[in-house]
């Protein structure tokens, strides 16, 4: 099998990401249609927060696999974006504000007590995928980010329209992430396309990306399947 | 066995670090006495550089073990200190300048070609120690940093006195590290003393620190034992 050209490979990665991207999950579709109850929205926020807490951990693992200081200098911004700095609150902090707005006190969110076991398993599996993957595969798994900007924009619009009981400023995370996800997705795509120059490496990258989309999907399966008293 | 008090434990950590700290290694003693040949100094710079390249990798592993964003916000500075940022060159860049000054072109240093196998093994073993350790033990292993400021200061003085063929500005790494090592060592010591509250945890921390000093020692064994044509 011969390798795909850079353009063909970039297209395949995109198709692969789209294929099972979690925007098509029935729970996510219902969210954007305005059909979720307050309790369901809260369950999503609580469980997705656990995913958010795994992002800096998997990004630190990616840093630990990188031999090139220039790569690390770029990738490290992702940790700062989520953890925050003396200059700006990070994504985790913004997510706490979202939690407060849907009725979950920050201490409760941080304690991760209400995270569903199946959601935890799905998110932990992403960290393990990254831990055991090569640097290239781990970066490929992050390429769902290329689809995030559009999804975040439509999510903000949907929440403003359908869940107007959530104050607009509580949606800061969704808005702040748009340019960051754009930058991160673009950088990661360039990296993967430039480095995966054999058919085998390309297949491995496509497989890692598929695995990642499956894990995001499983997270929503967990949320959708939550017992009624939690949802 | 009951746990040591915080003060006793801090003293034990210090004694443990001092016990086999690499400043007592015969090769290091000869360096500070001005007895190394240019070739020996070059061999040290080349092999110690490999250790320097492992630092951001082990610090990224430490980040990946930390669940607390506040801990990560502090620890991430270590990566920036070594990798550099748009504002300042990092320690690795400063080490390349040291290499140039002792006659090793940057490309050659970065290629890691002249790193001795035994030096590589010792440095890789440190990364593996951190990878397999708990967060607490990994931080404890970093406590050699508490001894670094004094060593760096005496190293600068020794080089200026005995190896005056090395221009002073090439010693920037040694100088720049003094306040950073002070800050890092202090922070790490506070963390370890606060968290290791049982005799068992304290013993594990002391063991991790001893392992670390042994690895630094082995690095110098490798350098001291280099074949004549490399030294």
Interface residues (C-beta under 8 A of the other chain):
Chain A: X53 X56 X57 X58 X60 X61 X63 X64 X66 X67 X69 X72 X73 X76 X79 X80 X82 X83 X84 X85 X90 X92
Chain B: X53 X56 X57 X58 X60 X61 X63 X64 X66 X67 X69 X72 X73 X76 X79 X80 X82 X83 X84 X85 X90 X92
